[in-house]
Amino acid sequence: MDSTVLRVRRATTDDRESLKSLWQAMLLPVNDLEKRLTEFQVVEAADGTFLGAIGIQIVRQHAWLHSEGYLDFAHANQARQLFWERIQTLASNHGVFHLWTQESSPFWSQLGFRPVSAGKLSDLPPEWQAGRGEWFMFQLKDEAAIAKALDKDFAAFMSAEKRNTERTYEQARTLKNIIIVIGFAIGILCFGLAGYLLIHRNSFSPGP
């Protein structure tokens, strides 16, 4: 089947029975997953036929791809490609740095998901650490690099603000000096005018 006839969308309550049948067939915990139905993305044929689904749970900067299943695995890789596009969009919208999964399909490893060492499991959100089995992780963004870049940008911002403050201070001091000079000039002019009027007051007196 050509992948263009498949489409992916968020699961709705109308998918409940189809999802439950899929989870039962995949030996997944139906009762638990039913409570988290809105975590799932569904793949369907152009005529709306339900074909499969994958769960995407987001916690802070982490996303967990879980409970993947298909009614016919002949459509799996085509569906996974569409799921991957949707996953990237969701990750970007939610500021996700790391993708985690316990799905072991070669498709995910070919994308770049790598086994997580025991030491790196400490990065796994506590909400998911009860899960058994091997974990795989895909790093979308480097937190350390982003933090370093933010520190650099903040330092540049503070430096620019300091320069702006100093420039404003200099402008204010220059303006103050100009006002003082103008004030002195006006004062001198007033004193000079007063002296001139005092000296020549008789010239302005009316005659007898």
Backbone torsions as a table, in degrees:
resi	resn	phi	psi	omega
1	MET	NA	133.7	178.9
2	ASP	-69.4	136.8	-175.6
3	SER	-64.3	-19.4	-178.6
4	THR	-68.4	-16.8	179.7
5	VAL	-89.5	-0.6	177.2
6	LEU	-101.1	152.1	175.9
7	ARG	-145.2	153.4	-177.5
8	VAL	-118.3	141.2	177.2
9	ARG	-151.5	167.5	177.2
10	ARG	-73.9	142.9	179.2
11	ALA	-67.7	147.0	175.3
12	THR	-125.4	174.3	179.2
13	THR	-63.0	-21.1	177.1
14	ASP	-67.3	-18.3	-179.5
15	ASP	-91.3	0.3	-171.9
16	ARG	-53.3	-52.0	-175.6
17	GLU	-67.6	-38.5	177.8
18	SER	-64.3	-41.3	178.9
19	LEU	-66.5	-42.8	179.9
20	LYS	-61.9	-41.4	177.9
21	SER	-63.5	-40.7	178.8
22	LEU	-64.4	-47.3	-178.7
23	TRP	-62.6	-38.4	177.5
24	GLN	-63.5	-41.9	180.0
25	ALA	-66.9	-31.2	-179.1
26	MET	-89.8	3.0	-179.3
27	LEU	58.8	40.4	178.4
28	LEU	-99.0	158.6	-177.9
29	PRO	-71.0	92.6	-172.9
30	VAL	-58.6	-48.4	-176.2
31	ASN	-61.0	-41.0	180.0
32	ASP	-67.9	-46.0	-176.5
33	LEU	-69.9	-30.8	179.1
34	GLU	-61.1	-33.2	178.6
35	LYS	-71.3	-18.0	-176.9
36	ARG	-114.9	32.0	-173.8
37	LEU	-55.6	-37.6	-176.1
38	THR	-71.4	-7.4	174.4
39	GLU	-75.2	-14.8	-169.1
40	PHE	-91.4	144.3	169.3
41	GLN	-107.0	135.9	-175.5
42	VAL	-110.9	141.2	172.7
43	VAL	-110.2	137.2	-178.7
44	GLU	-141.4	161.4	176.4
45	ALA	-76.7	170.5	-178.1
46	ALA	-60.3	-28.5	179.7
47	ASP	-86.4	6.1	178.0
48	GLY	90.7	3.9	179.2
49	THR	-67.6	126.4	178.9
50	PHE	-66.9	129.5	-177.9
51	LEU	-118.6	-29.0	-178.0
52	GLY	173.9	-176.4	-176.9
53	ALA	-163.1	162.4	173.6
54	ILE	-144.4	142.1	178.0
55	GLY	-91.5	143.6	177.9
56	ILE	-134.1	104.2	178.8
57	GLN	-103.8	128.5	-177.6
58	ILE	-111.1	125.9	176.2
59	VAL	-130.0	112.4	-178.1
60	ARG	52.9	-121.0	-178.4
61	GLN	-96.2	25.4	-177.2
62	HIS	-128.9	145.8	175.2
63	ALA	-131.1	137.2	-178.5
64	TRP	-113.7	121.0	175.8
65	LEU	-92.6	120.2	-172.6
66	HIS	-144.7	165.0	171.0
67	SER	54.6	42.3	178.4
68	GLU	-72.3	138.6	178.9
69	GLY	-163.3	154.5	-178.1
70	TYR	-140.0	146.0	174.7
71	LEU	-71.0	-32.7	177.6
72	ASP	-137.3	111.2	-175.9
73	PHE	-70.6	-1.7	173.3
74	ALA	-65.4	-23.9	179.6
75	HIS	-94.6	-0.8	-168.2
76	ALA	-58.9	-52.8	-174.9
77	ASN	-66.6	-36.0	176.3
78	GLN	-64.0	-43.5	179.0
79	ALA	-65.0	-41.1	-178.8
80	ARG	-61.5	-37.1	178.7
81	GLN	-62.7	-41.1	177.1
82	LEU	-68.6	-40.6	177.1
83	PHE	-60.4	-42.0	-178.3
84	TRP	-60.8	-40.3	177.3
85	GLU	-63.3	-42.4	179.1
86	ARG	-67.2	-39.9	179.9
87	ILE	-60.5	-43.8	-179.7
88	GLN	-63.5	-38.8	178.5
89	THR	-65.1	-46.3	178.9
90	LEU	-62.2	-42.1	-179.8
91	ALA	-61.9	-42.0	179.4
92	SER	-65.4	-41.5	-178.4
93	ASN	-67.7	-29.2	-176.2
94	HIS	-103.9	5.6	178.1
95	GLY	66.6	37.0	-178.6
96	VAL	-78.9	134.7	177.9
97	PHE	-99.1	-35.2	-174.3
98	HIS	-130.6	138.7	172.9
99	LEU	-108.0	134.6	-179.2
100	TRP	-122.8	148.9	174.3
101	THR	-159.1	160.5	170.7
102	GLN	-116.8	9.8	174.7
103	GLU	-73.4	130.8	-172.5
104	SER	-107.8	14.2	178.9
105	SER	-61.0	140.5	177.0
106	PRO	-56.2	-25.9	180.0
107	PHE	-56.3	-44.5	-176.9
108	TRP	-71.4	-37.9	178.6
109	SER	-68.1	-33.9	177.4
110	GLN	-67.6	-27.3	176.3
111	LEU	-72.7	-24.1	-179.2
112	GLY	126.8	4.2	174.5
113	PHE	-68.8	131.0	-176.3
114	ARG	-123.4	146.8	177.4
115	PRO	-56.8	141.7	-178.4
116	VAL	-96.9	126.0	178.7
117	SER	-71.0	162.5	-179.7
118	ALA	-57.7	-37.8	-179.3
119	GLY	-66.0	-35.1	-177.6
120	LYS	-81.7	-12.0	179.6
121	LEU	-64.2	-17.0	177.6
122	SER	-65.8	-19.7	177.9
123	ASP	-78.3	-14.9	179.9
124	LEU	-67.9	131.0	179.0
125	PRO	-53.5	140.1	-178.9
126	PRO	-54.6	-30.0	-178.5
127	GLU	-61.6	-22.5	-174.8
128	TRP	-110.3	-2.6	-172.6
129	GLN	-72.0	-10.0	177.1
130	ALA	-78.1	-14.4	-178.7
131	GLY	-67.9	136.5	179.0
132	ARG	-94.8	164.0	178.8
133	GLY	99.3	176.9	-176.3
134	GLU	-82.3	139.8	178.4
135	TRP	-104.7	146.6	174.6
136	PHE	-125.5	146.0	-175.7
137	MET	-134.9	143.3	175.3
138	PHE	-124.2	122.6	-178.3
139	GLN	-92.3	114.4	179.0
140	LEU	-82.2	-38.3	-177.3
141	LYS	-139.1	148.1	178.4
142	ASP	-91.5	107.5	-177.6
143	GLU	-60.0	-41.4	-178.3
144	ALA	-63.9	-42.8	-179.8
145	ALA	-65.7	-39.9	178.8
146	ILE	-65.2	-43.0	178.8
147	ALA	-62.0	-41.7	179.2
148	LYS	-63.8	-42.3	179.4
149	ALA	-64.6	-39.4	178.6
150	LEU	-65.5	-40.5	177.3
151	ASP	-62.0	-41.2	179.9
152	LYS	-65.5	-43.3	179.0
153	ASP	-64.6	-38.2	-179.8
154	PHE	-67.0	-41.5	178.5
155	ALA	-62.6	-41.7	178.3
156	ALA	-64.3	-40.4	178.3
157	PHE	-62.4	-45.5	-179.8
158	MET	-63.9	-38.8	178.5
159	SER	-64.3	-42.5	178.7
160	ALA	-64.9	-40.4	178.7
161	GLU	-64.6	-37.9	178.6
162	LYS	-64.2	-42.7	178.2
163	ARG	-63.9	-40.7	179.5
164	ASN	-64.4	-40.1	179.1
165	THR	-63.8	-45.5	179.2
166	GLU	-63.1	-39.5	179.5
167	ARG	-65.6	-41.5	178.8
168	THR	-64.9	-40.3	178.7
169	TYR	-62.8	-43.8	179.8
170	GLU	-63.6	-41.1	179.2
171	GLN	-64.7	-40.1	179.1
172	ALA	-65.7	-40.9	180.0
173	ARG	-66.1	-40.3	178.1
174	THR	-63.8	-43.0	179.5
175	LEU	-63.1	-39.9	178.7
176	LYS	-61.6	-43.6	180.0
177	ASN	-64.0	-39.2	179.4
178	ILE	-64.2	-42.5	179.6
179	ILE	-63.1	-40.3	179.0
180	ILE	-63.4	-44.9	-179.8
181	VAL	-62.3	-44.5	179.2
182	ILE	-62.5	-39.9	179.3
183	GLY	-61.9	-45.1	177.2
184	PHE	-61.9	-41.6	-178.4
185	ALA	-63.4	-43.0	178.7
186	ILE	-65.5	-39.5	179.2
187	GLY	-62.7	-45.6	179.6
188	ILE	-62.6	-41.3	179.8
189	LEU	-62.9	-40.7	179.5
190	CYS	-66.0	-44.0	177.3
191	PHE	-62.0	-42.2	-179.8
192	GLY	-63.0	-42.3	179.6
193	LEU	-65.6	-39.9	179.2
194	ALA	-64.4	-41.6	179.5
195	GLY	-65.3	-40.0	179.5
196	TYR	-62.7	-44.1	-179.7
197	LEU	-66.2	-36.1	179.8
198	LEU	-67.1	-42.9	-178.7
199	ILE	-67.4	-37.5	-174.1
200	HIS	-106.0	25.1	-176.5
201	ARG	-63.4	-32.5	-179.6
202	ASN	-67.2	-29.1	-178.2
203	SER	-67.2	-23.3	-177.8
204	PHE	-98.0	-2.3	179.8
205	SER	-75.8	141.5	178.1
206	PRO	-68.7	145.8	-179.8
207	GLY	-69.4	169.8	179.4
208	PRO	-66.6	NA	NA
